[in-house]
Structure formats: C-alpha cells, structure tokens
Amino acid sequence: MLERNVSKQEIAYTLLHGIPMKKNEHATPFPKEEISCQVGSRWLVVVITVNHADKVKVVITVYTKGKKE
C-alpha cells in the first residue's frame, strides 16, 4: 500500500464497489480473488484471499492498472 500510495479508504472503497475480475478457487491454502475499481483517476486492483470457514477476507496486495483518460 505504501509503495503504491494507496490508502485504506481506497482499498475499502474498491472492496465495496469493485468488480470481481479473477477468481482462483483452487489456490491453497485459501481461494484468491482480484477486485478492480476506478478510484479517482486510477484503476485499483485488490487481491484478496477468502477463508470461508471463518468468514474472513484478507488483502494480499494492491496495484494500479493505469490512469483514466
């Protein structure tokens, strides 16, 4: 987050309003999902893992896809 200058609020916004892009249900130990959303002038991609048993989502990484034209 710090390296890419992304705030907790931007990640929360992406998780609430973003579009699921990729899912890997076979990833171990937990499935992974990429969620994309435009936040301001850039597109963020948040990669999370989901532990369905504990009903917990954990952010693995976040990166930007580019800037809005």
N, CA, C, O and CB atoms as a CASP TS submission, in Angstrom:
PFRMAT TS
TARGET T0000
AUTHOR 0000-0000-0000
METHOD Language model
MODEL 1
PARENT N/A
ATOM      1  N   MET     1       0.827  -1.187   0.000  1.00  0.00           N
ATOM      2  CA  MET     1       0.000   0.000   0.000  1.00  0.00           C
ATOM      3  C   MET     1       0.873   1.254   0.000  1.00  0.00           C
ATOM      4  O   MET     1       0.645   2.183  -0.775  1.00  0.00           O
ATOM      5  CB  MET     1      -0.941  -0.003   1.208  1.00  0.00           C
ATOM      6  N   LEU     2       1.854   1.265   0.863  1.00  0.00           N
ATOM      7  CA  LEU     2       2.697   2.449   0.967  1.00  0.00           C
ATOM      8  C   LEU     2       3.501   2.670  -0.307  1.00  0.00           C
ATOM      9  O   LEU     2       3.630   3.803  -0.770  1.00  0.00           O
ATOM     10  CB  LEU     2       3.632   2.327   2.161  1.00  0.00           C
ATOM     11  N   GLU     3       4.043   1.595  -0.876  1.00  0.00           N
ATOM     12  CA  GLU     3       4.835   1.709  -2.103  1.00  0.00           C
ATOM     13  C   GLU     3       4.018   2.239  -3.268  1.00  0.00           C
ATOM     14  O   GLU     3       4.552   2.917  -4.145  1.00  0.00           O
ATOM     15  CB  GLU     3       5.426   0.366  -2.469  1.00  0.00           C
ATOM     16  N   ARG     4       2.738   1.938  -3.283  1.00  0.00           N
ATOM     17  CA  ARG     4       1.867   2.337  -4.393  1.00  0.00           C
ATOM     18  C   ARG     4       0.990   3.538  -4.052  1.00  0.00           C
ATOM     19  O   ARG     4       0.143   3.947  -4.846  1.00  0.00           O
ATOM     20  CB  ARG     4       0.990   1.174  -4.803  1.00  0.00           C
ATOM     21  N   ASN     5       1.202   4.099  -2.858  1.00  0.00           N
ATOM     22  CA  ASN     5       0.466   5.281  -2.408  1.00  0.00           C
ATOM     23  C   ASN     5      -1.050   5.051  -2.452  1.00  0.00           C
ATOM     24  O   ASN     5      -1.796   5.855  -3.011  1.00  0.00           O
ATOM     25  CB  ASN     5       0.837   6.493  -3.270  1.00  0.00           C
ATOM     26  N   VAL     6      -1.487   3.939  -1.852  1.00  0.00           N
ATOM     27  CA  VAL     6      -2.902   3.582  -1.803  1.00  0.00           C
ATOM     28  C   VAL     6      -3.334   3.574  -0.333  1.00  0.00           C
ATOM     29  O   VAL     6      -2.687   2.953   0.511  1.00  0.00           O
ATOM     30  CB  VAL     6      -3.167   2.186  -2.487  1.00  0.00           C
ATOM     31  N   SER     7      -4.423   4.263  -0.046  1.00  0.00           N
ATOM     32  CA  SER     7      -4.898   4.370   1.336  1.00  0.00           C
ATOM     33  C   SER     7      -5.845   3.224   1.698  1.00  0.00           C
ATOM     34  O   SER     7      -6.355   2.521   0.826  1.00  0.00           O
ATOM     35  CB  SER     7      -5.601   5.713   1.548  1.00  0.00           C
ATOM     36  N   LYS     8      -6.065   3.056   2.990  1.00  0.00           N
ATOM     37  CA  LYS     8      -7.027   2.067   3.480  1.00  0.00           C
ATOM     38  C   LYS     8      -8.426   2.388   2.975  1.00  0.00           C
ATOM     39  O   LYS     8      -9.203   1.484   2.667  1.00  0.00           O
ATOM     40  CB  LYS     8      -7.016   2.013   5.018  1.00  0.00           C
ATOM     41  N   GLN     9      -8.746   3.668   2.890  1.00  0.00           N
ATOM     42  CA  GLN     9     -10.069   4.076   2.417  1.00  0.00           C
ATOM     43  C   GLN     9     -10.266   3.681   0.948  1.00  0.00           C
ATOM     44  O   GLN     9     -11.356   3.263   0.559  1.00  0.00           O
ATOM     45  CB  GLN     9     -10.257   5.600   2.592  1.00  0.00           C
ATOM     46  N   GLU    10      -9.213   3.813   0.137  1.00  0.00           N
ATOM     47  CA  GLU    10      -9.306   3.422  -1.274  1.00  0.00           C
ATOM     48  C   GLU    10      -9.485   1.912  -1.416  1.00  0.00           C
ATOM     49  O   GLU    10     -10.224   1.454  -2.287  1.00  0.00           O
ATOM     50  CB  GLU    10      -8.053   3.876  -2.039  1.00  0.00           C
ATOM     51  N   ILE    11      -8.822   1.150  -0.575  1.00  0.00           N
ATOM     52  CA  ILE    11      -8.987  -0.305  -0.603  1.00  0.00           C
ATOM     53  C   ILE    11     -10.399  -0.672  -0.174  1.00  0.00           C
ATOM     54  O   ILE    11     -11.041  -1.509  -0.807  1.00  0.00           O
ATOM     55  CB  ILE    11      -7.948  -0.997   0.310  1.00  0.00           C
ATOM     56  N   ALA    12     -10.885  -0.055   0.891  1.00  0.00           N
ATOM     57  CA  ALA    12     -12.251  -0.327   1.362  1.00  0.00           C
ATOM     58  C   ALA    12     -13.268   0.021   0.272  1.00  0.00           C
ATOM     59  O   ALA    12     -14.216  -0.732   0.049  1.00  0.00           O
ATOM     60  CB  ALA    12     -12.554   0.478   2.657  1.00  0.00           C
ATOM     61  N   TYR    13     -13.078   1.150  -0.403  1.00  0.00           N
ATOM     62  CA  TYR    13     -13.980   1.550  -1.483  1.00  0.00           C
ATOM     63  C   TYR    13     -13.962   0.507  -2.602  1.00  0.00           C
ATOM     64  O   TYR    13     -15.010   0.141  -3.133  1.00  0.00           O
ATOM     65  CB  TYR    13     -13.585   2.941  -2.035  1.00  0.00           C
ATOM     66  N   THR    14     -12.769   0.034  -2.955  1.00  0.00           N
ATOM     67  CA  THR    14     -12.633  -0.974  -4.009  1.00  0.00           C
ATOM     68  C   THR    14     -13.339  -2.267  -3.616  1.00  0.00           C
ATOM     69  O   THR    14     -14.019  -2.874  -4.444  1.00  0.00           O
ATOM     70  CB  THR    14     -11.150  -1.250  -4.302  1.00  0.00           C
ATOM     71  N   LEU    15     -13.188  -2.692  -2.375  1.00  0.00           N
ATOM     72  CA  LEU    15     -13.836  -3.923  -1.928  1.00  0.00           C
ATOM     73  C   LEU    15     -15.356  -3.795  -1.923  1.00  0.00           C
ATOM     74  O   LEU    15     -16.060  -4.765  -2.205  1.00  0.00           O
ATOM     75  CB  LEU    15     -13.345  -4.297  -0.537  1.00  0.00           C
ATOM     76  N   LEU    16     -15.866  -2.607  -1.605  1.00  0.00           N
ATOM     77  CA  LEU    16     -17.316  -2.404  -1.548  1.00  0.00           C
ATOM     78  C   LEU    16     -17.943  -2.183  -2.928  1.00  0.00           C
ATOM     79  O   LEU    16     -19.059  -2.637  -3.179  1.00  0.00           O
ATOM     80  CB  LEU    16     -17.630  -1.221  -0.657  1.00  0.00           C
ATOM     81  N   HIS    17     -17.236  -1.492  -3.820  1.00  0.00           N
ATOM     82  CA  HIS    17     -17.830  -1.068  -5.079  1.00  0.00           C
ATOM     83  C   HIS    17     -17.190  -1.701  -6.316  1.00  0.00           C
ATOM     84  O   HIS    17     -17.656  -1.491  -7.435  1.00  0.00           O
ATOM     85  CB  HIS    17     -17.743   0.414  -5.187  1.00  0.00           C
ATOM     86  N   GLY    18     -16.133  -2.469  -6.113  1.00  0.00           N
ATOM     87  CA  GLY    18     -15.392  -3.015  -7.242  1.00  0.00           C
ATOM     88  C   GLY    18     -16.072  -4.191  -7.924  1.00  0.00           C
ATOM     89  O   GLY    18     -17.076  -4.728  -7.456  1.00  0.00           O
ATOM     90  N   ILE    19     -15.480  -4.566  -9.048  1.00  0.00           N
ATOM     91  CA  ILE    19     -15.977  -5.671  -9.868  1.00  0.00           C
ATOM     92  C   ILE    19     -15.018  -6.850  -9.724  1.00  0.00           C
ATOM     93  O   ILE    19     -13.822  -6.699  -9.972  1.00  0.00           O
ATOM     94  CB  ILE    19     -16.122  -5.245 -11.369  1.00  0.00           C
ATOM     95  N   PRO    20     -15.516  -8.015  -9.331  1.00  0.00           N
ATOM     96  CA  PRO    20     -14.641  -9.202  -9.290  1.00  0.00           C
ATOM     97  C   PRO    20     -14.130  -9.514 -10.698  1.00  0.00           C
ATOM     98  O   PRO    20     -14.920  -9.653 -11.632  1.00  0.00           O
ATOM     99  CB  PRO    20     -15.401 -10.438  -8.700  1.00  0.00           C
ATOM    100  N   MET    21     -12.816  -9.621 -10.844  1.00  0.00           N
ATOM    101  CA  MET    21     -12.218  -9.835 -12.157  1.00  0.00           C
ATOM    102  C   MET    21     -11.745 -11.279 -12.347  1.00  0.00           C
ATOM    103  O   MET    21     -12.030 -11.901 -13.370  1.00  0.00           O
ATOM    104  CB  MET    21     -11.054  -8.881 -12.356  1.00  0.00           C
ATOM    105  N   LYS    22     -11.034 -11.797 -11.373  1.00  0.00           N
ATOM    106  CA  LYS    22     -10.495 -13.153 -11.469  1.00  0.00           C
ATOM    107  C   LYS    22     -10.727 -13.864 -10.148  1.00  0.00           C
ATOM    108  O   LYS    22     -10.654 -13.269  -9.073  1.00  0.00           O
ATOM    109  CB  LYS    22      -8.978 -13.136 -11.831  1.00  0.00           C
ATOM    110  N   LYS    23     -11.008 -15.149 -10.259  1.00  0.00           N
ATOM    111  CA  LYS    23     -11.114 -15.981  -9.063  1.00  0.00           C
ATOM    112  C   LYS    23     -10.258 -17.214  -9.280  1.00  0.00           C
ATOM    113  O   LYS    23     -10.234 -17.779 -10.374  1.00  0.00           O
ATOM    114  CB  LYS    23     -12.602 -16.370  -8.757  1.00  0.00           C
ATOM    115  N   ASN    24      -9.562 -17.627  -8.246  1.00  0.00           N
ATOM    116  CA  ASN    24      -8.805 -18.868  -8.285  1.00  0.00           C
ATOM    117  C   ASN    24      -9.243 -19.688  -7.080  1.00  0.00           C
ATOM    118  O   ASN    24      -8.652 -19.607  -6.003  1.00  0.00           O
ATOM    119  CB  ASN    24      -7.248 -18.608  -8.281  1.00  0.00           C
ATOM    120  N   GLU    25     -10.274 -20.467  -7.282  1.00  0.00           N
ATOM    121  CA  GLU    25     -10.834 -21.289  -6.196  1.00  0.00           C
ATOM    122  C   GLU    25      -9.909 -22.414  -5.765  1.00  0.00           C
ATOM    123  O   GLU    25     -10.084 -22.990  -4.691  1.00  0.00           O
ATOM    124  CB  GLU    25     -12.158 -21.873  -6.621  1.00  0.00           C
ATOM    125  N   HIS    26      -8.914 -22.733  -6.607  1.00  0.00           N
ATOM    126  CA  HIS    26      -8.022 -23.861  -6.313  1.00  0.00           C
ATOM    127  C   HIS    26      -6.720 -23.436  -5.654  1.00  0.00           C
ATOM    128  O   HIS    26      -5.868 -24.279  -5.374  1.00  0.00           O
ATOM    129  CB  HIS    26      -7.713 -24.613  -7.580  1.00  0.00           C
ATOM    130  N   ALA    27      -6.549 -22.143  -5.402  1.00  0.00           N
ATOM    131  CA  ALA    27      -5.344 -21.667  -4.723  1.00  0.00           C
ATOM    132  C   ALA    27      -5.328 -22.210  -3.301  1.00  0.00           C
ATOM    133  O   ALA    27      -6.376 -22.350  -2.671  1.00  0.00           O
ATOM    134  CB  ALA    27      -5.278 -20.112  -4.719  1.00  0.00           C
ATOM    135  N   THR    28      -4.152 -22.511  -2.807  1.00  0.00           N
ATOM    136  CA  THR    28      -4.041 -23.047  -1.448  1.00  0.00           C
ATOM    137  C   THR    28      -3.222 -22.096  -0.589  1.00  0.00           C
ATOM    138  O   THR    28      -2.315 -21.453  -1.117  1.00  0.00           O
ATOM    139  CB  THR    28      -3.399 -24.457  -1.458  1.00  0.00           C
ATOM    140  N   PRO    29      -3.485 -21.975   0.670  1.00  0.00           N
ATOM    141  CA  PRO    29      -4.483 -22.728   1.414  1.00  0.00           C
ATOM    142  C   PRO    29      -5.902 -22.168   1.270  1.00  0.00           C
ATOM    143  O   PRO    29      -6.861 -22.823   1.678  1.00  0.00           O
ATOM    144  CB  PRO    29      -4.103 -22.759   2.864  1.00  0.00           C
ATOM    145  N   PHE    30      -6.052 -20.964   0.695  1.00  0.00           N
ATOM    146  CA  PHE    30      -7.373 -20.370   0.535  1.00  0.00           C
ATOM    147  C   PHE    30      -7.541 -19.842  -0.886  1.00  0.00           C
ATOM    148  O   PHE    30      -6.550 -19.511  -1.536  1.00  0.00           O
ATOM    149  CB  PHE    30      -7.590 -19.241   1.561  1.00  0.00           C
ATOM    150  N   PRO    31      -8.775 -19.756  -1.380  1.00  0.00           N
ATOM    151  CA  PRO    31      -9.020 -19.195  -2.714  1.00  0.00           C
ATOM    152  C   PRO    31      -8.607 -17.720  -2.773  1.00  0.00           C
ATOM    153  O   PRO    31      -8.600 -17.019  -1.761  1.00  0.00           O
ATOM    154  CB  PRO    31     -10.511 -19.345  -3.094  1.00  0.00           C
ATOM    155  N   LYS    32      -8.262 -17.267  -3.992  1.00  0.00           N
ATOM    156  CA  LYS    32      -7.896 -15.866  -4.186  1.00  0.00           C
ATOM    157  C   LYS    32      -8.861 -15.217  -5.159  1.00  0.00           C
ATOM    158  O   LYS    32      -9.470 -15.883  -5.996  1.00  0.00           O
ATOM    159  CB  LYS    32      -6.446 -15.739  -4.697  1.00  0.00           C
ATOM    160  N   GLU    33      -8.989 -13.901  -5.033  1.00  0.00           N
ATOM    161  CA  GLU    33      -9.880 -13.149  -5.905  1.00  0.00           C
ATOM    162  C   GLU    33      -9.267 -11.778  -6.179  1.00  0.00           C
ATOM    163  O   GLU    33      -8.675 -11.172  -5.285  1.00  0.00           O
ATOM    164  CB  GLU    33     -11.295 -13.009  -5.272  1.00  0.00           C
ATOM    165  N   GLU    34      -9.407 -11.286  -7.418  1.00  0.00           N
ATOM    166  CA  GLU    34      -8.971  -9.942  -7.778  1.00  0.00           C
ATOM    167  C   GLU    34     -10.210  -9.083  -7.996  1.00  0.00           C
ATOM    168  O   GLU    34     -11.131  -9.471  -8.716  1.00  0.00           O
ATOM    169  CB  GLU    34      -8.063  -9.959  -9.053  1.00  0.00           C
ATOM    170  N   ILE    35     -10.222  -7.916  -7.369  1.00  0.00           N
ATOM    171  CA  ILE    35     -11.338  -6.992  -7.485  1.00  0.00           C
ATOM    172  C   ILE    35     -10.801  -5.671  -8.029  1.00  0.00           C
ATOM    173  O   ILE    35      -9.815  -5.138  -7.521  1.00  0.00           O
ATOM    174  CB  ILE    35     -12.059  -6.790  -6.109  1.00  0.00           C
ATOM    175  N   SER    36     -11.459  -5.145  -9.070  1.00  0.00           N
ATOM    176  CA  SER    36     -10.992  -3.930  -9.734  1.00  0.00           C
ATOM    177  C   SER    36     -12.028  -2.825  -9.600  1.00  0.00           C
ATOM    178  O   SER    36     -13.232  -3.077  -9.639  1.00  0.00           O
ATOM    179  CB  SER    36     -10.689  -4.202 -11.218  1.00  0.00           C
ATOM    180  N   CYS    37     -11.543  -1.589  -9.442  1.00  0.00           N
ATOM    181  CA  CYS    37     -12.448  -0.456  -9.307  1.00  0.00           C
ATOM    182  C   CYS    37     -11.709   0.830  -9.665  1.00  0.00           C
ATOM    183  O   CYS    37     -10.519   0.978  -9.386  1.00  0.00           O
ATOM    184  CB  CYS    37     -13.025  -0.377  -7.872  1.00  0.00           C
ATOM    185  N   GLN    38     -12.434   1.751 -10.283  1.00  0.00           N
ATOM    186  CA  GLN    38     -11.855   3.063 -10.543  1.00  0.00           C
ATOM    187  C   GLN    38     -12.016   3.912  -9.295  1.00  0.00           C
ATOM    188  O   GLN    38     -13.123   4.096  -8.789  1.00  0.00           O
ATOM    189  CB  GLN    38     -12.522   3.745 -11.775  1.00  0.00           C
ATOM    190  N   VAL    39     -10.905   4.421  -8.812  1.00  0.00           N
ATOM    191  CA  VAL    39     -10.901   5.282  -7.634  1.00  0.00           C
ATOM    192  C   VAL    39     -10.177   6.564  -8.034  1.00  0.00           C
ATOM    193  O   VAL    39      -8.963   6.566  -8.236  1.00  0.00           O
ATOM    194  CB  VAL    39     -10.209   4.580  -6.389  1.00  0.00           C
ATOM    195  N   GLY    40     -10.920   7.630  -8.144  1.00  0.00           N
ATOM    196  CA  GLY    40     -10.326   8.880  -8.619  1.00  0.00           C
ATOM    197  C   GLY    40      -9.897   8.735 -10.070  1.00  0.00           C
ATOM    198  O   GLY    40     -10.695   8.361 -10.929  1.00  0.00           O
ATOM    199  N   SER    41      -8.643   9.032 -10.334  1.00  0.00           N
ATOM    200  CA  SER    41      -8.142   8.987 -11.716  1.00  0.00           C
ATOM    201  C   SER    41      -7.413   7.696 -12.047  1.00  0.00           C
ATOM    202  O   SER    41      -6.794   7.605 -13.107  1.00  0.00           O
ATOM    203  CB  SER    41      -7.221  10.150 -11.964  1.00  0.00           C
ATOM    204  N   ARG    42      -7.465   6.696 -11.178  1.00  0.00           N
ATOM    205  CA  ARG    42      -6.746   5.449 -11.461  1.00  0.00           C
ATOM    206  C   ARG    42      -7.613   4.231 -11.149  1.00  0.00           C
ATOM    207  O   ARG    42      -8.579   4.298 -10.388  1.00  0.00           O
ATOM    208  CB  ARG    42      -5.440   5.386 -10.651  1.00  0.00           C
ATOM    209  N   TRP    43      -7.231   3.130 -11.762  1.00  0.00           N
ATOM    210  CA  TRP    43      -7.889   1.851 -11.516  1.00  0.00           C
ATOM    211  C   TRP    43      -7.064   1.074 -10.509  1.00  0.00           C
ATOM    212  O   TRP    43      -5.862   0.887 -10.695  1.00  0.00           O
ATOM    213  CB  TRP    43      -8.068   1.039 -12.833  1.00  0.00           C
ATOM    214  N   LEU    44      -7.706   0.621  -9.442  1.00  0.00           N
ATOM    215  CA  LEU    44      -7.030  -0.200  -8.447  1.00  0.00           C
ATOM    216  C   LEU    44      -7.462  -1.649  -8.605  1.00  0.00           C
ATOM    217  O   LEU    44      -8.609  -1.943  -8.941  1.00  0.00           O
ATOM    218  CB  LEU    44      -7.327   0.304  -7.019  1.00  0.00           C
ATOM    219  N   VAL    45      -6.520  -2.539  -8.356  1.00  0.00           N
ATOM    220  CA  VAL    45      -6.816  -3.965  -8.285  1.00  0.00           C
ATOM    221  C   VAL    45      -6.389  -4.427  -6.902  1.00  0.00           C
ATOM    222  O   VAL    45      -5.229  -4.279  -6.516  1.00  0.00           O
ATOM    223  CB  VAL    45      -6.085  -4.781  -9.427  1.00  0.00           C
ATOM    224  N   VAL    46      -7.333  -4.988  -6.162  1.00  0.00           N
ATOM    225  CA  VAL    46      -7.059  -5.513  -4.834  1.00  0.00           C
ATOM    226  C   VAL    46      -7.149  -7.028  -4.911  1.00  0.00           C
ATOM    227  O   VAL    46      -8.162  -7.578  -5.346  1.00  0.00           O
ATOM    228  CB  VAL    46      -8.050  -4.934  -3.769  1.00  0.00           C
ATOM    229  N   VAL    47      -6.090  -7.697  -4.488  1.00  0.00           N
ATOM    230  CA  VAL    47      -6.064  -9.159  -4.476  1.00  0.00           C
ATOM    231  C   VAL    47      -6.309  -9.598  -3.040  1.00  0.00           C
ATOM    232  O   VAL    47      -5.595  -9.198  -2.120  1.00  0.00           O
ATOM    233  CB  VAL    47      -4.697  -9.730  -5.030  1.00  0.00           C
ATOM    234  N   ILE    48      -7.333 -10.428  -2.866  1.00  0.00           N
ATOM    235  CA  ILE    48      -7.685 -10.898  -1.526  1.00  0.00           C
ATOM    236  C   ILE    48      -7.698 -12.418  -1.495  1.00  0.00           C
ATOM    237  O   ILE    48      -7.786 -13.080  -2.529  1.00  0.00           O
ATOM    238  CB  ILE    48      -9.056 -10.339  -1.090  1.00  0.00           C
ATOM    239  N   THR    49      -7.610 -12.946  -0.299  1.00  0.00           N
ATOM    240  CA  THR    49      -7.839 -14.365  -0.074  1.00  0.00           C
ATOM    241  C   THR    49      -9.070 -14.465   0.828  1.00  0.00           C
ATOM    242  O   THR    49      -9.325 -13.587   1.652  1.00  0.00           O
ATOM    243  CB  THR    49      -6.571 -15.077   0.572  1.00  0.00           C
ATOM    244  N   VAL    50      -9.812 -15.528   0.658  1.00  0.00           N
ATOM    245  CA  VAL    50     -11.072 -15.686   1.391  1.00  0.00           C
ATOM    246  C   VAL    50     -11.036 -16.981   2.188  1.00  0.00           C
ATOM    247  O   VAL    50     -10.831 -18.061   1.633  1.00  0.00           O
ATOM    248  CB  VAL    50     -12.288 -15.676   0.422  1.00  0.00           C
ATOM    249  N   ASN    51     -11.236 -16.862   3.486  1.00  0.00           N
ATOM    250  CA  ASN    51     -11.373 -18.017   4.355  1.00  0.00           C
ATOM    251  C   ASN    51     -12.854 -18.139   4.677  1.00  0.00           C
ATOM    252  O   ASN    51     -13.359 -17.486   5.590  1.00  0.00           O
ATOM    253  CB  ASN    51     -10.494 -17.883   5.662  1.00  0.00           C
ATOM    254  N   HIS    52     -13.545 -18.986   3.914  1.00  0.00           N
ATOM    255  CA  HIS    52     -14.997 -19.110   4.074  1.00  0.00           C
ATOM    256  C   HIS    52     -15.389 -19.683   5.434  1.00  0.00           C
ATOM    257  O   HIS    52     -16.440 -19.334   5.971  1.00  0.00           O
ATOM    258  CB  HIS    52     -15.565 -19.984   2.973  1.00  0.00           C
ATOM    259  N   ALA    53     -14.568 -20.545   5.984  1.00  0.00           N
ATOM    260  CA  ALA    53     -14.896 -21.159   7.274  1.00  0.00           C
ATOM    261  C   ALA    53     -14.974 -20.101   8.376  1.00  0.00           C
ATOM    262  O   ALA    53     -15.860 -20.150   9.228  1.00  0.00           O
ATOM    263  CB  ALA    53     -13.851 -22.233   7.641  1.00  0.00           C
ATOM    264  N   ASP    54     -14.041 -19.145   8.354  1.00  0.00           N
ATOM    265  CA  ASP    54     -14.017 -18.096   9.376  1.00  0.00           C
ATOM    266  C   ASP    54     -14.696 -16.807   8.913  1.00  0.00           C
ATOM    267  O   ASP    54     -14.782 -15.839   9.669  1.00  0.00           O
ATOM    268  CB  ASP    54     -12.585 -17.799   9.773  1.00  0.00           C
ATOM    269  N   LYS    55     -15.182 -16.798   7.657  1.00  0.00           N
ATOM    270  CA  LYS    55     -15.834 -15.626   7.067  1.00  0.00           C
ATOM    271  C   LYS    55     -14.925 -14.396   7.138  1.00  0.00           C
ATOM    272  O   LYS    55     -15.328 -13.324   7.589  1.00  0.00           O
ATOM    273  CB  LYS    55     -17.168 -15.340   7.782  1.00  0.00           C
ATOM    274  N   VAL    56     -13.674 -14.591   6.673  1.00  0.00           N
ATOM    275  CA  VAL    56     -12.671 -13.539   6.725  1.00  0.00           C
ATOM    276  C   VAL    56     -12.077 -13.329   5.338  1.00  0.00           C
ATOM    277  O   VAL    56     -11.759 -14.290   4.637  1.00  0.00           O
ATOM    278  CB  VAL    56     -11.566 -13.882   7.745  1.00  0.00           C
ATOM    279  N   LYS    57     -11.928 -12.047   4.944  1.00  0.00           N
ATOM    280  CA  LYS    57     -11.219 -11.684   3.722  1.00  0.00           C
ATOM    281  C   LYS    57      -9.937 -10.966   4.128  1.00  0.00           C
ATOM    282  O   LYS    57      -9.956 -10.083   4.986  1.00  0.00           O
ATOM    283  CB  LYS    57     -12.108 -10.785   2.782  1.00  0.00           C
ATOM    284  N   VAL    58      -8.821 -11.351   3.505  1.00  0.00           N
ATOM    285  CA  VAL    58      -7.530 -10.761   3.831  1.00  0.00           C
ATOM    286  C   VAL    58      -6.931 -10.174   2.558  1.00  0.00           C
ATOM    287  O   VAL    58      -6.858 -10.851   1.532  1.00  0.00           O
ATOM    288  CB  VAL    58      -6.571 -11.816   4.467  1.00  0.00           C
ATOM    289  N   VAL    59      -6.506  -8.921   2.622  1.00  0.00           N
ATOM    290  CA  VAL    59      -5.875  -8.281   1.474  1.00  0.00           C
ATOM    291  C   VAL    59      -4.448  -8.803   1.350  1.00  0.00           C
ATOM    292  O   VAL    59      -3.664  -8.746   2.298  1.00  0.00           O
ATOM    293  CB  VAL    59      -5.892  -6.725   1.613  1.00  0.00           C
ATOM    294  N   ILE    60      -4.126  -9.316   0.157  1.00  0.00           N
ATOM    295  CA  ILE    60      -2.778  -9.813  -0.118  1.00  0.00           C
ATOM    296  C   ILE    60      -1.925  -8.685  -0.683  1.00  0.00           C
ATOM    297  O   ILE    60      -0.823  -8.427  -0.199  1.00  0.00           O
ATOM    298  CB  ILE    60      -2.817 -11.012  -1.101  1.00  0.00           C
ATOM    299  N   THR    61      -2.441  -8.015  -1.711  1.00  0.00           N
ATOM    300  CA  THR    61      -1.708  -6.918  -2.335  1.00  0.00           C
ATOM    301  C   THR    61      -2.687  -6.003  -3.068  1.00  0.00           C
ATOM    302  O   THR    61      -3.856  -6.338  -3.260  1.00  0.00           O
ATOM    303  CB  THR    61      -0.627  -7.460  -3.309  1.00  0.00           C
ATOM    304  N   VAL    62      -2.187  -4.860  -3.464  1.00  0.00           N
ATOM    305  CA  VAL    62      -2.967  -3.916  -4.252  1.00  0.00           C
ATOM    306  C   VAL    62      -2.028  -3.316  -5.287  1.00  0.00           C
ATOM    307  O   VAL    62      -0.859  -3.055  -5.000  1.00  0.00           O
ATOM    308  CB  VAL    62      -3.625  -2.803  -3.350  1.00  0.00           C
ATOM    309  N   TYR    63      -2.544  -3.099  -6.488  1.00  0.00           N
ATOM    310  CA  TYR    63      -1.745  -2.431  -7.515  1.00  0.00           C
ATOM    311  C   TYR    63      -2.654  -1.620  -8.421  1.00  0.00           C
ATOM    312  O   TYR    63      -3.873  -1.792  -8.417  1.00  0.00           O
ATOM    313  CB  TYR    63      -0.932  -3.456  -8.339  1.00  0.00           C
ATOM    314  N   THR    64      -2.041  -0.726  -9.205  1.00  0.00           N
ATOM    315  CA  THR    64      -2.809   0.128 -10.110  1.00  0.00           C
ATOM    316  C   THR    64      -2.709  -0.403 -11.523  1.00  0.00           C
ATOM    317  O   THR    64      -1.681  -0.954 -11.916  1.00  0.00           O
ATOM    318  CB  THR    64      -2.316   1.585 -10.048  1.00  0.00           C
ATOM    319  N   LYS    65      -3.785  -0.236 -12.292  1.00  0.00           N
ATOM    320  CA  LYS    65      -3.818  -0.676 -13.680  1.00  0.00           C
ATOM    321  C   LYS    65      -3.541   0.451 -14.650  1.00  0.00           C
ATOM    322  O   LYS    65      -3.269   0.183 -15.820  1.00  0.00           O
ATOM    323  CB  LYS    65      -5.146  -1.293 -13.993  1.00  0.00           C
ATOM    324  N   GLY    66      -3.596   1.674 -14.229  1.00  0.00           N
ATOM    325  CA  GLY    66      -3.380   2.798 -15.122  1.00  0.00           C
ATOM    326  C   GLY    66      -4.210   3.983 -14.696  1.00  0.00           C
ATOM    327  O   GLY    66      -4.859   3.970 -13.650  1.00  0.00           O
ATOM    328  N   LYS    67      -4.178   5.006 -15.523  1.00  0.00           N
ATOM    329  CA  LYS    67      -4.903   6.230 -15.201  1.00  0.00           C
ATOM    330  C   LYS    67      -6.056   6.425 -16.168  1.00  0.00           C
ATOM    331  O   LYS    67      -6.011   5.982 -17.315  1.00  0.00           O
ATOM    332  CB  LYS    67      -3.966   7.445 -15.237  1.00  0.00           C
ATOM    333  N   LYS    68      -7.078   7.088 -15.688  1.00  0.00           N
ATOM    334  CA  LYS    68      -8.239   7.416 -16.504  1.00  0.00           C
ATOM    335  C   LYS    68      -7.839   8.471 -17.528  1.00  0.00           C
ATOM    336  O   LYS    68      -7.122   9.422 -17.217  1.00  0.00           O
ATOM    337  CB  LYS    68      -9.422   7.916 -15.624  1.00  0.00           C
ATOM    338  N   GLU    69      -8.312   8.283 -18.746  1.00  0.00           N
ATOM    339  CA  GLU    69      -8.006   9.256 -19.819  1.00  0.00           C
ATOM    340  C   GLU    69      -8.942  10.433 -19.738  1.00  0.00           C
ATOM    341  O   GLU    69      -8.847  11.355 -20.548  1.00  0.00           O
ATOM    342  CB  GLU    69      -8.108   8.601 -21.212  1.00  0.00           C
TER
END
